[in-house]
Amino acid sequence: MDTLLRPWHPDDAPIILAASGEEAMDRQFTSQIDSLPAAEEWIALLTSRRIDDTAYSFAVLHEGVPVGNVAVSSVERRHLTGWVSYWMREEARGKGLATRACREVSEFAFSELGLFRLELAHRLDNPASCRVATNAGFAVEGVERARLLYDGVRFDTETHARLATD
């Protein structure tokens, strides 16, 4: 089977720039990415977080080309926890790549990072993300009311978790 995950490389900047311009991707990046230098800075930030042991982001590959991102962030060593997030470019959605990436990054977090509990959440109006989470072995734990605020509108989220013992 082909490699699914690898760290982001500086020469992936054009892919990041293209991804950031897709509809519904505006909330996936912590800063605005509107140029190649901004995309390169985003990749450099991911690299620094890996060095700092706070987050591990991976390009999700399809036929050797990055088409998405999966990450374990908010790595917390006292309680051995982390936060999983993911996004896929439009052309890669619906192929099971996000589910496979979530499974693989979870195994990485448990075996390589020594974490015990991984969490993630999605907006209730995002059933595709819910399917990814449940198919990747993340159990539903509950709804957090009005957790997110986008463009003046509050959204409920559903929280999921996966344990190393699951």
Stockholm file with secondary structure:
# STOCKHOLM 1.0

chainA/1-166         MDTLLRPWHPDDAPIILAASGEEAMDRQFTSQIDSLPAAEEWIALLTSRRIDDTAYSFAVLHEGVPVGNVAVSSVERRHLTGWVSYWMREEARGKGLATRACREVSEFAFSELGLFRLELAHRLDNPASCRVATNAGFAVEGVERARLLYDGVRFDTETHARLATD
#=GR chainA/1-166 SS CCCCEEECCGGGHHHHHHHHTSTTCTTSSSSCCCSHHHHHHHHHHHHHHHHTTSCEEEEEEETTEEEEEEEEEEEETTTTEEEEEEEECGGGTTSSHHHHHHHHHHHHHHHTSCCCEEEEEEETTCHHHHHHHHHTTCEEEEEEEEEEEETTEEEEEEEEEEETTC
#=GC SS_cons         CCCCEEECCGGGHHHHHHHHTSTTCTTSSSSCCCSHHHHHHHHHHHHHHHHTTSCEEEEEEETTEEEEEEEEEEEETTTTEEEEEEEECGGGTTSSHHHHHHHHHHHHHHHTSCCCEEEEEEETTCHHHHHHHHHTTCEEEEEEEEEEEETTEEEEEEEEEEETTC
//
